[in-house]
Amino acid sequence: MATIFETLPTPRRSAFQARAVKRFRNRPKSFSSIDILPLHSYSLNPVAISKSCSLKILCKIQGTTAFAVSKRHAMASIISVSIASQIGMQKAAFAEPSVSFREYIDTFDGYSFKYPPNWIQVRGAGADIFFRDPFVLDENLSVDISSPSSSSYKSVEDLGPPQEAGKKILKQYLTEFMSTRLGVRRESNILSTTSRVADDGRLYYEVEANIKSYANNNELAVMPQDRLVRLEWDRRYLSVLGVENNRLYELRLQTPEKVFQDEESDLRQVMDSFRVNKVAG
């Protein structure tokens, strides 16, 4: 790349060199890096410097330049350490646990669970209790309880093994989501069925399923090519089943599949927190 000396007109170039040489000849014996011209102002190539500059002056220039470069490197190292320290602090902040969940306790019906602190309760939803995310409306939880007059459960094993219980739960889902619209089709799949004994000593079943809903964009069209099928929604359903007070309790979580991966950790914590309790009297 061309230096400044190579781009300036000849008369101005000589004056520039003269000023540079005069500054270095008149400098005090003790000088700092700010007494020299910026490195980008001229070339250290002896051919580009006036022949009147002695080798002694050139050596001092180079020595002073080395000092300036060393000082610049030192400052760069300090800044790098500072930035690395700040990044480390930020990573530590990100590693901190999320805000603690809230707990809902129903002493009358005998159950409790934890839920994300930003979720809100919605009344009149048809379940015994209903919470949902105020921003992702398809993400919610509910608790359903069997009628005490029409059920007499002794254990969740009364539903059969977890696999059989999963089939019954999925059938219940599809019945609830049944639609009378033309061209609506549902695809369902049981992803997992497990059982666990919680810290309260009770046995719980967990059922995980996926349901997709498809519909025609124009169900009244005569020609098949005019009835294009589109995906309406794709959801993950997580259920926890427990038995107490001769009743079957179901905690149900619903979330869109596209956000399940991001919310899975929180949803698993809600599932693990579900407990059924003995009601006095």
Secondary structure by P-SEA (a helix, b strand, c coil): cccccccccaaaaaaaaaaaaaaaaaccccccccccccccccccccccccccccaaaaaaaaaaaaaaaaaaaaaaaaaaaaaaaaaaaaaaaaaccccbbbbbbcccccccccccccbbbbccccccbbbbcccccccccccccccccccccccccccccaaaaaaaaaaaaaaaaccccccbbbbbbbcccccccccccbbbbbbbbbbbbbbbccccccccccbbbbbcccbbbbbbbbbcccbbbbbbbbbbccccccaaaaaaaaaaabbbbbbcc
